[in-house]
Amino acid sequence: MERPIETRIQPPINLTIVSTMKPEPVNPDAIAALQGVKHSFQTDRNFQEIHCSSNAAAELQEIAPTCLRLASKLAANAELGTLYRMQASSDHDHFIILALNPEVPNAPGPRLVGLHTDHTTDIDHLAVELTSLL
Amino acid sequence: MGNNELIQYLSRSGNITGSFLVSPTCSYLAGDLPDFFDSTKIPAMAEDGYTALEAIRTKIPDAKEIRIDTHLLAIFFRDLGRALLIVLVNDLAKANSAKIAIDVVARRYLPEGG
């Protein structure tokens, strides 16, 4: 008797590249070694802490989700493109949040890095240096 | 330096794509805006800028400026006390020069009628 041909149905595979980031967090020591950085933190895509260098960094980490969501909303509402960086400055300090990955469920890697520097730091240069660590 | 002088100075700097001033109640005061920018978005944008500054000031009380970078633009929000200055820069390589121009006008700003 002839056997029926077995058919294995494979589920469709959907691969979407959501980030060019490495899945590993950035080395906290390498961030701390960047010129001008006084405090730093890093969180995952759910804003859960990956590393936090000090109590001062923890304070800034508390407002990071609010800041990033406000900045994202602002950029989207004004149709000014996709947010990837936000910076706040006073006469003495810079507080920078780099949004490393898009806000996509299950995106690999860290979501954002926050840096607290003094006001003399060249933020653009710092961002380039940080990006080179990714 | 009043509202219009401030905007003219920024326009002449050559590094700025567009700029405008709004009051603390988010009313438009003066500006020089690029064609691509939808001016109906000004009040909401101003309100979001003030809200973001308030959020930052819960941890950095003397924060005076926010810069937001997108893939298209750098956008500066500078609190001048009686007005909020919003500056658009569509060439990120010019953002540092734009920042210097913003610092200059911020030091010289005297609101009209104030």
gemmi code that builds the backbone of each chain (N, CA, C; Angstrom):
import gemmi

chains = {
    "A": [
        ("MET", (0.837, -1.185, 0.000), (0.000, 0.000, 0.000), (0.887, 1.256, 0.000)),
        ("GLU", (0.555, 2.167, -0.846), (1.378, 3.377, -0.978), (1.173, 4.305, 0.222)),
        ("ARG", (2.276, 4.779, 0.753), (2.183, 5.692, 1.907), (1.873, 7.115, 1.448)),
        ("PRO", (1.024, 7.829, 2.213), (0.785, 9.232, 1.838), (2.058, 10.066, 1.997)),
        ("ILE", (2.178, 11.028, 1.168), (3.353, 11.910, 1.257), (3.180, 12.844, 2.470)),
        ("GLU", (4.185, 12.826, 3.292), (4.129, 13.669, 4.501), (4.483, 15.122, 4.152)),
        ("THR", (3.636, 15.976, 4.552), (3.917, 17.401, 4.294), (4.144, 18.115, 5.622)),
        ("ARG", (5.240, 18.736, 5.719), (5.501, 19.525, 6.923), (5.289, 20.992, 6.596)),
        ("ILE", (4.345, 21.524, 7.272), (4.088, 22.951, 7.026), (4.952, 23.781, 7.977)),
        ("GLN", (5.798, 24.585, 7.409), (6.654, 25.442, 8.230), (5.930, 26.772, 8.467)),
        ("PRO", (5.924, 27.235, 9.690), (5.329, 28.561, 9.909), (6.145, 29.630, 9.186)),
        ("PRO", (5.502, 30.659, 8.723), (6.273, 31.715, 8.067), (7.259, 32.362, 9.042)),
        ("ILE", (8.390, 32.677, 8.539), (9.407, 33.305, 9.389), (9.498, 34.775, 9.027)),
        ("ASN", (9.292, 35.566, 10.008), (9.353, 37.014, 9.809), (10.577, 37.563, 10.510)),
        ("LEU", (11.505, 38.032, 9.785), (12.684, 38.618, 10.420), (12.677, 40.118, 10.166)),
        ("THR", (12.706, 40.832, 11.235), (12.750, 42.290, 11.092), (13.961, 42.803, 11.841)),
        ("ILE", (14.773, 43.520, 11.142), (15.930, 44.107, 11.816), (15.470, 45.393, 12.473)),
        ("VAL", (15.510, 45.419, 13.789), (15.023, 46.598, 14.488), (16.164, 47.479, 14.980)),
        ("SER", (17.365, 46.972, 14.921), (18.450, 47.773, 15.444), (19.774, 47.243, 14.935)),
        ("THR", (20.729, 48.137, 14.779), (22.078, 47.688, 14.443), (22.928, 47.567, 15.698)),
        ("MET", (22.287, 47.753, 16.841), (23.020, 47.674, 18.100), (23.445, 46.259, 18.401)),
        ("LYS", (24.577, 46.153, 19.093), (24.927, 44.861, 19.669), (23.913, 44.562, 20.771)),
        ("PRO", (23.624, 43.283, 21.016), (22.654, 42.985, 22.074), (23.189, 43.239, 23.472)),
        ("GLU", (24.512, 43.373, 23.604), (25.062, 43.563, 24.950), (25.011, 45.045, 25.347)),
        ("PRO", (24.848, 45.311, 26.640), (24.946, 46.707, 27.099), (26.351, 47.260, 26.832)),
        ("VAL", (26.440, 48.567, 26.833), (27.747, 49.203, 26.692), (28.510, 49.007, 27.999)),
        ("ASN", (29.808, 48.792, 27.902), (30.642, 48.604, 29.092), (30.614, 49.887, 29.948)),
        ("PRO", (30.097, 49.795, 31.194), (30.000, 51.004, 32.029), (31.344, 51.675, 32.273)),
        ("ASP", (32.425, 50.879, 32.370), (33.747, 51.478, 32.589), (34.171, 52.309, 31.381)),
        ("ALA", (33.798, 51.831, 30.195), (34.151, 52.574, 28.976), (33.373, 53.887, 28.915)),
        ("ILE", (32.116, 53.865, 29.378), (31.332, 55.117, 29.414), (31.956, 56.086, 30.417)),
        ("ALA", (32.296, 55.549, 31.596), (32.865, 56.404, 32.651), (34.180, 57.046, 32.212)),
        ("ALA", (34.892, 56.368, 31.316), (36.196, 56.876, 30.874), (36.073, 57.976, 29.817)),
        ("LEU", (34.870, 58.175, 29.287), (34.705, 59.217, 28.264), (34.926, 60.594, 28.891)),
        ("GLN", (35.561, 61.481, 28.135), (35.914, 62.796, 28.664), (34.672, 63.605, 29.036)),
        ("GLY", (34.679, 64.127, 30.263), (33.599, 65.015, 30.697), (32.457, 64.329, 31.416)),
        ("VAL", (32.401, 62.997, 31.378), (31.277, 62.281, 31.992), (31.459, 62.223, 33.507)),
        ("LYS", (30.466, 62.778, 34.239), (30.518, 62.732, 35.712), (29.696, 61.560, 36.248)),
        ("HIS", (28.520, 61.353, 35.668), (27.642, 60.258, 36.075), (27.025, 59.650, 34.821)),
        ("SER", (26.633, 58.381, 34.907), (25.982, 57.774, 33.741), (25.037, 56.663, 34.179)),
        ("PHE", (24.073, 56.368, 33.324), (23.212, 55.214, 33.555), (22.850, 54.616, 32.216)),
        ("GLN", (22.332, 53.398, 32.277), (21.934, 52.698, 31.074), (20.708, 51.850, 31.419)),
        ("THR", (19.711, 51.867, 30.574), (18.523, 51.067, 30.859), (18.163, 50.218, 29.649)),
        ("ASP", (17.301, 49.246, 29.892), (16.809, 48.441, 28.778), (15.591, 49.121, 28.164)),
        ("ARG", (14.942, 48.411, 27.242), (13.843, 49.042, 26.499), (12.626, 49.312, 27.386)),
        ("ASN", (12.581, 48.662, 28.558), (11.496, 48.921, 29.511), (11.916, 49.929, 30.581)),
        ("PHE", (13.009, 50.604, 30.320), (13.577, 51.587, 31.235), (14.019, 50.949, 32.557)),
        ("GLN", (14.282, 49.651, 32.530), (14.827, 48.992, 33.712), (16.342, 49.186, 33.725)),
        ("GLU", (16.863, 49.416, 34.916), (18.283, 49.749, 35.038), (19.195, 48.608, 34.601)),
        ("ILE", (20.184, 48.938, 33.801), (21.263, 48.005, 33.466), (22.495, 48.377, 34.284)),
        ("HIS", (22.796, 49.669, 34.290), (23.833, 50.124, 35.216), (23.559, 51.571, 35.583)),
        ("CYS", (24.054, 51.954, 36.748), (23.853, 53.305, 37.251), (25.101, 53.640, 38.060)),
        ("SER", (25.791, 54.717, 37.728), (27.119, 54.927, 38.315), (27.084, 55.566, 39.701)),
        ("SER", (25.959, 56.209, 40.083), (25.951, 56.937, 41.364), (24.511, 57.283, 41.747)),
        ("ASN", (24.361, 57.845, 42.950), (23.030, 58.306, 43.367), (22.544, 59.454, 42.466)),
        ("ALA", (23.483, 60.305, 42.051), (23.110, 61.419, 41.166), (22.596, 60.881, 39.832)),
        ("ALA", (23.228, 59.836, 39.353), (22.778, 59.231, 38.093), (21.389, 58.617, 38.277)),
        ("ALA", (21.162, 58.014, 39.458), (19.858, 57.402, 39.731), (18.747, 58.459, 39.738)),
        ("GLU", (19.084, 59.643, 40.255), (18.111, 60.747, 40.259), (17.689, 61.111, 38.836)),
        ("LEU", (18.675, 61.208, 37.954), (18.383, 61.573, 36.565), (17.674, 60.435, 35.835)),
        ("GLN", (18.027, 59.224, 36.206), (17.385, 58.062, 35.568), (15.879, 58.064, 35.821)),
        ("GLU", (15.488, 58.609, 36.988), (14.058, 58.646, 37.337), (13.228, 59.422, 36.320)),
        ("ILE", (13.813, 60.508, 35.774), (13.022, 61.334, 34.852), (13.282, 60.976, 33.383)),
        ("ALA", (14.193, 60.045, 33.145), (14.537, 59.705, 31.755), (13.327, 59.242, 30.934)),
        ("PRO", (12.491, 58.334, 31.463), (11.352, 57.893, 30.642), (10.419, 59.053, 30.289)),
        ("THR", (10.142, 59.911, 31.265), (9.264, 61.067, 31.004), (9.875, 61.970, 29.945)),
        ("CYS", (11.149, 62.271, 30.096), (11.827, 63.162, 29.150), (11.805, 62.578, 27.751)),
        ("LEU", (12.124, 61.304, 27.658), (12.225, 60.679, 26.338), (10.859, 60.597, 25.663)),
        ("ARG", (9.844, 60.285, 26.442), (8.489, 60.197, 25.856), (8.007, 61.572, 25.401)),
        ("LEU", (8.291, 62.592, 26.220), (7.899, 63.952, 25.832), (8.611, 64.379, 24.549)),
        ("ALA", (9.903, 64.094, 24.493), (10.679, 64.485, 23.310), (10.212, 63.707, 22.079)),
        ("SER", (9.910, 62.426, 22.253), (9.416, 61.613, 21.131), (8.085, 62.154, 20.633)),
        ("LYS", (7.205, 62.478, 21.584), (5.879, 63.006, 21.241), (6.027, 64.328, 20.497)),
        ("LEU", (6.902, 65.163, 21.011), (7.108, 66.472, 20.404), (7.609, 66.329, 18.957)),
        ("ALA", (8.613, 65.478, 18.774), (9.183, 65.304, 17.427), (8.147, 64.701, 16.477)),
        ("ALA", (7.357, 63.764, 16.983), (6.355, 63.118, 16.126), (5.220, 64.083, 15.781)),
        ("ASN", (4.717, 64.799, 16.794), (3.600, 65.718, 16.554), (3.975, 66.833, 15.579)),
        ("ALA", (5.207, 67.303, 15.698), (5.645, 68.385, 14.813), (6.198, 67.834, 13.495)),
        ("GLU", (6.166, 66.511, 13.331), (6.642, 65.845, 12.103), (8.080, 66.245, 11.791)),
        ("LEU", (8.920, 66.153, 12.816), (10.306, 66.581, 12.672), (11.281, 65.405, 12.654)),
        ("GLY", (10.781, 64.192, 12.417), (11.668, 63.040, 12.320), (11.715, 62.221, 13.593)),
        ("THR", (12.474, 61.135, 13.545), (12.557, 60.202, 14.673), (13.605, 60.665, 15.671)),
        ("LEU", (13.205, 60.691, 16.921), (14.104, 61.140, 17.985), (15.243, 60.155, 18.205)),
        ("TYR", (16.453, 60.661, 18.403), (17.508, 59.769, 18.888), (18.346, 60.383, 19.996)),
        ("ARG", (18.124, 61.653, 20.292), (18.921, 62.242, 21.363), (18.186, 63.412, 21.977)),
        ("MET", (18.311, 63.556, 23.282), (17.760, 64.712, 23.974), (18.813, 65.213, 24.952)),
        ("GLN", (18.897, 66.510, 25.067), (19.910, 67.099, 25.941), (19.293, 68.272, 26.675)),
        ("ALA", (19.537, 68.357, 27.968), (19.109, 69.524, 28.736), (20.349, 70.190, 29.294)),
        ("SER", (20.367, 71.525, 29.288), (21.547, 72.240, 29.761), (21.174, 73.323, 30.757)),
        ("SER", (22.046, 73.485, 31.758), (21.975, 74.637, 32.653), (23.303, 75.372, 32.490)),
        ("ASP", (23.546, 76.366, 33.332), (24.832, 77.057, 33.245), (25.978, 76.165, 33.707)),
        ("HIS", (25.652, 75.105, 34.435), (26.711, 74.285, 35.035), (26.792, 72.866, 34.484)),
        ("ASP", (25.700, 72.380, 33.957), (25.643, 70.958, 33.626), (24.987, 70.698, 32.281)),
        ("HIS", (25.299, 69.529, 31.734), (24.520, 68.966, 30.643), (23.957, 67.634, 31.131)),
        ("PHE", (22.745, 67.344, 30.721), (22.167, 66.026, 30.974), (21.720, 65.510, 29.618)),
        ("ILE", (22.285, 64.407, 29.183), (22.029, 63.911, 27.834), (21.405, 62.531, 27.902)),
        ("ILE", (20.390, 62.329, 27.118), (19.813, 60.994, 26.970), (19.952, 60.604, 25.510)),
        ("LEU", (20.614, 59.521, 25.270), (20.717, 59.003, 23.910), (19.775, 57.820, 23.779)),
        ("ALA", (18.820, 57.944, 22.912), (17.882, 56.848, 22.667), (18.524, 55.919, 21.654)),
        ("LEU", (18.958, 54.781, 22.117), (19.777, 53.930, 21.259), (18.952, 53.020, 20.366)),
        ("ASN", (17.837, 52.601, 20.854), (17.022, 51.670, 20.080), (15.614, 52.206, 19.905)),
        ("PRO", (14.963, 51.851, 18.825), (13.575, 52.285, 18.662), (12.688, 51.634, 19.721)),
        ("GLU", (11.587, 52.300, 20.025), (10.677, 51.770, 21.047), (9.820, 50.672, 20.419)),
        ("VAL", (10.451, 49.517, 20.210), (9.805, 48.394, 19.545), (9.828, 47.215, 20.513)),
        ("PRO", (8.695, 46.504, 20.662), (8.700, 45.354, 21.569), (9.775, 44.346, 21.176)),
        ("ASN", (10.440, 43.817, 22.154), (11.454, 42.776, 21.979), (12.686, 43.222, 21.200)),
        ("ALA", (12.894, 44.527, 21.086), (14.128, 44.979, 20.442), (15.313, 44.534, 21.294)),
        ("PRO", (16.389, 44.086, 20.670), (17.544, 43.652, 21.458), (18.330, 44.847, 21.991)),
        ("GLY", (19.120, 44.589, 22.991), (20.070, 45.594, 23.441), (19.473, 46.650, 24.332)),
        ("PRO", (20.325, 47.546, 24.807), (19.858, 48.600, 25.705), (18.991, 49.613, 24.969)),
        ("ARG", (18.179, 50.315, 25.716), (17.257, 51.282, 25.123), (17.858, 52.680, 25.120)),
        ("LEU", (18.490, 53.042, 26.224), (19.039, 54.388, 26.281), (20.231, 54.476, 27.233)),
        ("VAL", (21.037, 55.477, 26.973), (22.159, 55.801, 27.842), (21.978, 57.240, 28.291)),
        ("GLY", (22.162, 57.498, 29.571), (22.089, 58.864, 30.090), (23.446, 59.274, 30.610)),
        ("LEU", (23.829, 60.502, 30.311), (25.124, 61.016, 30.750), (24.934, 62.369, 31.417)),
        ("HIS", (25.672, 62.575, 32.494), (25.669, 63.881, 33.161), (27.089, 64.405, 33.055)),
        ("THR", (27.250, 65.562, 32.441), (28.589, 66.108, 32.228), (28.640, 67.547, 32.705)),
        ("ASP", (29.850, 68.115, 32.758), (29.910, 69.548, 33.047), (29.640, 70.327, 31.760)),
        ("HIS", (29.399, 71.634, 31.918), (28.897, 72.417, 30.791), (29.943, 72.685, 29.717)),
        ("THR", (31.206, 72.396, 30.002), (32.248, 72.657, 29.001), (32.416, 71.490, 28.026)),
        ("THR", (31.717, 70.397, 28.295), (31.888, 69.208, 27.455), (31.306, 69.426, 26.059)),
        ("ASP", (32.047, 69.004, 25.055), (31.554, 69.053, 23.676), (30.661, 67.823, 23.463)),
        ("ILE", (29.360, 68.074, 23.492), (28.405, 66.972, 23.488), (28.438, 66.185, 22.167)),
        ("ASP", (28.607, 66.911, 21.069), (28.637, 66.212, 19.775), (29.822, 65.249, 19.721)),
        ("HIS", (30.974, 65.722, 20.200), (32.168, 64.866, 20.213), (31.940, 63.663, 21.135)),
        ("LEU", (31.325, 63.941, 22.291), (31.044, 62.874, 23.252), (30.105, 61.819, 22.648)),
        ("ALA", (29.098, 62.287, 21.935), (28.138, 61.360, 21.314), (28.832, 60.470, 20.275)),
        ("VAL", (29.758, 61.047, 19.525), (30.506, 60.258, 18.529), (31.343, 59.201, 19.240)),
        ("GLU", (32.006, 59.618, 20.332), (32.831, 58.670, 21.082), (31.985, 57.536, 21.665)),
        ("LEU", (30.814, 57.916, 22.196), (29.931, 56.901, 22.780), (29.455, 55.933, 21.696)),
        ("THR", (29.076, 56.490, 20.555), (28.584, 55.647, 19.464), (29.655, 54.644, 19.037)),
        ("SER", (30.913, 55.053, 19.132), (31.988, 54.141, 18.723), (32.097, 52.934, 19.655)),
        ("LEU", (31.505, 53.048, 20.851), (31.537, 51.925, 21.798), (30.418, 50.917, 21.528)),
        ("LEU", (29.467, 51.305, 20.703), (28.276, 50.461, 20.539), (28.540, 49.300, 19.598)),
    ],
    "B": [
        ("MET", (17.646, 94.175, 22.803), (17.186, 93.388, 21.648), (15.771, 92.884, 21.912)),
        ("GLY", (14.841, 93.269, 21.009), (13.454, 92.838, 21.164), (13.151, 91.586, 20.367)),
        ("ASN", (11.882, 91.240, 20.306), (11.477, 89.989, 19.650), (11.937, 89.915, 18.188)),
        ("ASN", (11.616, 90.960, 17.411), (11.929, 90.928, 15.986), (13.430, 90.997, 15.722)),
        ("GLU", (14.122, 91.825, 16.504), (15.580, 91.919, 16.351), (16.247, 90.583, 16.611)),
        ("LEU", (15.755, 89.906, 17.626), (16.311, 88.596, 17.986), (16.159, 87.614, 16.815)),
        ("ILE", (14.970, 87.563, 16.252), (14.718, 86.638, 15.140), (15.586, 87.006, 13.927)),
        ("GLN", (15.692, 88.315, 13.653), (16.507, 88.768, 12.514), (17.971, 88.398, 12.719)),
        ("TYR", (18.464, 88.554, 13.935), (19.857, 88.204, 14.221), (20.095, 86.722, 13.923)),
        ("LEU", (19.175, 85.877, 14.371), (19.332, 84.435, 14.146), (19.263, 84.113, 12.653)),
        ("SER", (18.356, 84.765, 11.931), (18.223, 84.507, 10.495), (19.505, 84.883, 9.756)),
        ("ARG", (20.139, 85.964, 10.199), (21.362, 86.429, 9.534), (22.568, 85.561, 9.865)),
        ("SER", (22.475, 84.786, 10.942), (23.643, 84.006, 11.381), (24.057, 82.958, 10.351)),
        ("GLY", (23.117, 82.539, 9.494), (23.458, 81.598, 8.432), (23.478, 80.142, 8.849)),
        ("ASN", (23.365, 79.885, 10.127), (23.427, 78.496, 10.591), (22.068, 77.958, 11.036)),
        ("ILE", (21.063, 78.810, 10.958), (19.766, 78.461, 11.532), (18.713, 78.371, 10.430)),
        ("THR", (17.950, 77.282, 10.438), (16.948, 77.046, 9.396), (15.688, 77.868, 9.645)),
        ("GLY", (15.327, 78.024, 10.892), (14.146, 78.805, 11.239), (14.080, 78.978, 12.738)),
        ("SER", (13.378, 80.018, 13.171), (13.238, 80.229, 14.612), (11.953, 80.979, 14.886)),
        ("PHE", (11.440, 80.804, 16.098), (10.278, 81.589, 16.510), (10.238, 81.726, 18.021)),
        ("LEU", (9.513, 82.749, 18.449), (9.354, 83.042, 19.875), (7.898, 82.856, 20.263)),
        ("VAL", (7.671, 82.258, 21.424), (6.310, 82.144, 21.944), (6.294, 82.641, 23.385)),
        ("SER", (5.131, 83.086, 23.814), (4.972, 83.551, 25.193), (4.779, 82.345, 26.115)),
        ("PRO", (4.841, 82.559, 27.438), (4.591, 81.450, 28.367), (3.190, 80.845, 28.231)),
        ("THR", (2.276, 81.586, 27.593), (0.947, 81.006, 27.338), (0.896, 80.365, 25.945)),
        ("CYS", (2.093, 80.223, 25.327), (2.251, 79.528, 24.043), (1.665, 80.301, 22.860)),
        ("SER", (1.542, 81.627, 22.992), (1.104, 82.456, 21.872), (2.329, 82.847, 21.035)),
        ("TYR", (2.132, 82.865, 19.726), (3.209, 83.233, 18.802), (3.545, 84.712, 18.951)),
        ("LEU", (4.837, 85.029, 19.047), (5.264, 86.427, 19.199), (5.986, 86.945, 17.965)),
        ("ALA", (6.895, 86.143, 17.417), (7.661, 86.551, 16.238), (8.352, 85.312, 15.695)),
        ("GLY", (8.729, 85.377, 14.411), (9.424, 84.204, 13.873), (9.817, 84.357, 12.429)),
        ("ASP", (10.703, 83.472, 11.995), (11.120, 83.367, 10.596), (11.183, 81.867, 10.328)),
        ("LEU", (10.135, 81.355, 9.679), (9.971, 79.903, 9.601), (10.221, 79.372, 8.192)),
        ("PRO", (10.820, 78.181, 8.092), (11.043, 77.594, 6.775), (9.724, 77.111, 6.156)),
        ("ASP", (9.719, 76.985, 4.827), (8.495, 76.597, 4.119), (7.936, 75.253, 4.579)),
        ("PHE", (8.844, 74.325, 4.915), (8.374, 72.974, 5.253), (7.682, 72.908, 6.617)),
        ("PHE", (7.863, 73.944, 7.436), (7.330, 73.869, 8.801), (5.871, 74.314, 8.843)),
        ("ASP", (5.047, 73.471, 9.445), (3.617, 73.745, 9.552), (3.373, 74.631, 10.783)),
        ("SER", (3.048, 75.900, 10.545), (2.946, 76.846, 11.657), (1.758, 76.559, 12.581)),
        ("THR", (0.808, 75.743, 12.121), (-0.312, 75.413, 13.016), (0.166, 74.549, 14.191)),
        ("LYS", (1.382, 74.002, 14.072), (1.900, 73.139, 15.139), (2.608, 73.927, 16.239)),
        ("ILE", (2.720, 75.233, 16.059), (3.483, 76.043, 17.016), (2.950, 75.959, 18.452)),
        ("PRO", (1.651, 76.165, 18.704), (1.196, 76.151, 20.110), (1.467, 74.813, 20.820)),
        ("ALA", (1.191, 73.705, 20.122), (1.414, 72.386, 20.744), (2.900, 72.146, 20.995)),
        ("MET", (3.710, 72.580, 20.045), (5.157, 72.392, 20.186), (5.694, 73.199, 21.364)),
        ("ALA", (5.197, 74.444, 21.491), (5.612, 75.294, 22.603), (5.194, 74.683, 23.940)),
        ("GLU", (3.987, 74.168, 23.983), (3.488, 73.562, 25.221), (4.323, 72.338, 25.595)),
        ("ASP", (4.637, 71.512, 24.595), (5.482, 70.331, 24.856), (6.869, 70.756, 25.335)),
        ("GLY", (7.391, 71.837, 24.756), (8.714, 72.332, 25.169), (8.723, 72.774, 26.618)),
        ("TYR", (7.702, 73.546, 27.009), (7.607, 73.985, 28.407), (7.426, 72.789, 29.355)),
        ("THR", (6.624, 71.812, 28.933), (6.397, 70.628, 29.784), (7.693, 69.849, 29.986)),
        ("ALA", (8.462, 69.713, 28.894), (9.733, 68.989, 28.992), (10.699, 69.736, 29.914)),
        ("LEU", (10.733, 71.066, 29.812), (11.603, 71.846, 30.705), (11.197, 71.656, 32.163)),
        ("GLU", (9.889, 71.657, 32.425), (9.404, 71.451, 33.800), (9.847, 70.093, 34.330)),
        ("ALA", (9.750, 69.067, 33.475), (10.144, 67.708, 33.900), (11.628, 67.667, 34.249)),
        ("ILE", (12.440, 68.296, 33.407), (13.892, 68.335, 33.650), (14.196, 69.083, 34.951)),
        ("ARG", (13.452, 70.156, 35.204), (13.752, 71.006, 36.371), (13.415, 70.346, 37.691)),
        ("THR", (12.693, 69.237, 37.669), (12.479, 68.514, 38.922), (13.803, 67.937, 39.438)),
        ("LYS", (14.777, 67.758, 38.534), (16.095, 67.223, 38.939), (17.232, 68.210, 38.706)),
        ("ILE", (17.099, 69.058, 37.692), (18.113, 70.090, 37.421), (17.376, 71.427, 37.442)),
        ("PRO", (17.249, 72.025, 38.646), (16.365, 73.191, 38.795), (16.732, 74.374, 37.905)),
        ("ASP", (18.013, 74.532, 37.580), (18.393, 75.702, 36.773), (18.526, 75.388, 35.286)),
        ("ALA", (17.938, 74.270, 34.840), (17.980, 73.945, 33.408), (17.324, 75.064, 32.611)),
        ("LYS", (17.964, 75.479, 31.539), (17.443, 76.621, 30.765), (17.226, 76.272, 29.304)),
        ("GLU", (17.745, 75.162, 28.864), (17.651, 74.848, 27.435), (17.524, 73.337, 27.219)),
        ("ILE", (16.732, 72.991, 26.233), (16.630, 71.594, 25.811), (16.992, 71.535, 24.339)),
        ("ARG", (17.757, 70.538, 23.979), (18.042, 70.281, 22.559), (17.547, 68.881, 22.233)),
        ("ILE", (16.769, 68.783, 21.174), (16.267, 67.488, 20.736), (16.805, 67.230, 19.332)),
        ("ASP", (17.451, 66.105, 19.150), (17.969, 65.746, 17.826), (17.110, 64.647, 17.224)),
        ("THR", (16.675, 64.857, 15.997), (15.984, 63.806, 15.253), (16.873, 63.473, 14.051)),
        ("HIS", (16.386, 62.589, 13.203), (17.177, 62.266, 12.025), (17.126, 63.384, 10.989)),
        ("LEU", (16.265, 64.371, 11.201), (16.151, 65.473, 10.248), (16.716, 66.783, 10.781)),
        ("LEU", (16.557, 67.003, 12.055), (16.794, 68.339, 12.611), (17.361, 68.291, 14.021)),
        ("ALA", (18.026, 69.390, 14.401), (18.256, 69.667, 15.824), (17.291, 70.786, 16.189)),
        ("ILE", (16.610, 70.644, 17.314), (15.626, 71.642, 17.741), (16.027, 72.126, 19.135)),
        ("PHE", (16.220, 73.422, 19.259), (16.570, 74.013, 20.548), (15.346, 74.700, 21.144)),
        ("PHE", (15.151, 74.521, 22.453), (14.124, 75.234, 23.211), (14.860, 76.010, 24.298)),
        ("ARG", (14.916, 77.323, 24.176), (15.659, 78.120, 25.154), (14.688, 79.014, 25.916)),
        ("ASP", (14.667, 78.848, 27.232), (13.788, 79.658, 28.067), (14.424, 81.022, 28.287)),
        ("LEU", (13.766, 82.072, 27.789), (14.285, 83.435, 27.938), (13.561, 84.176, 29.051)),
        ("GLY", (12.864, 83.469, 29.901), (12.136, 84.097, 31.001), (10.717, 84.446, 30.585)),
        ("ARG", (10.573, 85.525, 29.828), (9.232, 85.933, 29.415), (8.875, 85.427, 28.021)),
        ("ALA", (9.693, 84.562, 27.483), (9.397, 83.951, 26.175), (10.213, 82.660, 26.034)),
        ("LEU", (9.734, 81.805, 25.150), (10.477, 80.577, 24.831), (10.932, 80.696, 23.375)),
        ("LEU", (12.229, 80.553, 23.164), (12.794, 80.613, 21.820), (12.941, 79.193, 21.291)),
        ("ILE", (12.389, 78.947, 20.105), (12.506, 77.620, 19.484), (13.261, 77.786, 18.168)),
        ("VAL", (14.333, 77.027, 18.025), (15.228, 77.168, 16.873), (15.372, 75.820, 16.167)),
        ("LEU", (15.213, 75.835, 14.842), (15.350, 74.627, 14.036), (16.659, 74.707, 13.246)),
        ("VAL", (17.426, 73.619, 13.259), (18.684, 73.566, 12.497), (18.667, 72.276, 11.690)),
        ("ASN", (18.648, 72.381, 10.365), (18.502, 71.153, 9.566), (19.831, 70.550, 9.119)),
        ("ASP", (20.930, 71.151, 9.577), (22.243, 70.588, 9.298), (22.923, 70.404, 10.652)),
        ("LEU", (23.026, 69.158, 11.098), (23.526, 68.916, 12.461), (24.955, 69.431, 12.632)),
        ("ALA", (25.694, 69.544, 11.523), (27.061, 70.071, 11.605), (27.057, 71.547, 12.003)),
        ("LYS", (25.917, 72.203, 11.836), (25.819, 73.625, 12.185), (25.208, 73.858, 13.564)),
        ("ALA", (24.877, 72.783, 14.265), (24.156, 72.934, 15.537), (24.980, 73.665, 16.590)),
        ("ASN", (26.294, 73.420, 16.630), (27.123, 74.103, 17.630), (27.205, 75.601, 17.361)),
        ("SER", (27.300, 75.977, 16.074), (27.321, 77.399, 15.727), (25.982, 78.033, 16.060)),
        ("ALA", (24.905, 77.294, 15.825), (23.567, 77.796, 16.158), (23.461, 78.043, 17.658)),
        ("LYS", (24.016, 77.133, 18.421), (23.985, 77.247, 19.888), (24.688, 78.528, 20.351)),
        ("ILE", (25.802, 78.852, 19.705), (26.532, 80.081, 20.059), (25.656, 81.303, 19.773)),
        ("ALA", (24.988, 81.306, 18.619), (24.095, 82.425, 18.273), (22.947, 82.528, 19.274)),
        ("ILE", (22.426, 81.394, 19.722), (21.333, 81.400, 20.713), (21.821, 82.010, 22.031)),
        ("ASP", (23.025, 81.637, 22.451), (23.586, 82.202, 23.689), (23.738, 83.720, 23.582)),
        ("VAL", (24.155, 84.182, 22.394), (24.336, 85.630, 22.195), (22.996, 86.351, 22.350)),
        ("VAL", (21.964, 85.875, 21.651), (20.681, 86.598, 21.711), (20.035, 86.464, 23.095)),
        ("ALA", (20.265, 85.343, 23.755), (19.679, 85.157, 25.093), (20.225, 86.188, 26.076)),
        ("ARG", (21.509, 86.511, 25.923), (22.123, 87.507, 26.820), (21.582, 88.912, 26.545)),
        ("ARG", (21.197, 89.164, 25.292), (20.798, 90.522, 24.903), (19.281, 90.710, 24.873)),
        ("TYR", (18.543, 89.669, 25.200), (17.084, 89.732, 24.997), (16.387, 90.621, 26.027)),
        ("LEU", (15.635, 91.555, 25.529), (14.750, 92.371, 26.366), (13.383, 92.305, 25.704)),
        ("PRO", (12.408, 91.640, 26.325), (11.120, 91.472, 25.669), (10.434, 92.797, 25.392)),
        ("GLU", (9.824, 92.849, 24.213), (9.109, 94.077, 23.850), (7.910, 94.267, 24.772)),
        ("GLY", (7.790, 95.477, 25.301), (6.674, 95.783, 26.191), (6.909, 95.279, 27.604)),
        ("GLY", (8.118, 94.721, 27.869), (8.352, 94.145, 29.185), (9.339, 94.914, 30.015)),
    ],
}
model = gemmi.Model(1)
for chain_id, residues in chains.items():
    chain = gemmi.Chain(chain_id)
    for i, (resn, *xyz) in enumerate(residues, 1):
        res = gemmi.Residue()
        res.name, res.seqid = resn, gemmi.SeqId(i, " ")
        for name, pos in zip(("N", "CA", "C"), xyz):
            atom = gemmi.Atom()
            atom.name, atom.element = name, gemmi.Element(name[0])
            atom.pos, atom.b_iso = gemmi.Position(*pos), 0.0
            res.add_atom(atom)
        chain.add_residue(res)
    model.add_chain(chain)
structure = gemmi.Structure()
structure.add_model(model)
structure.setup_entities()
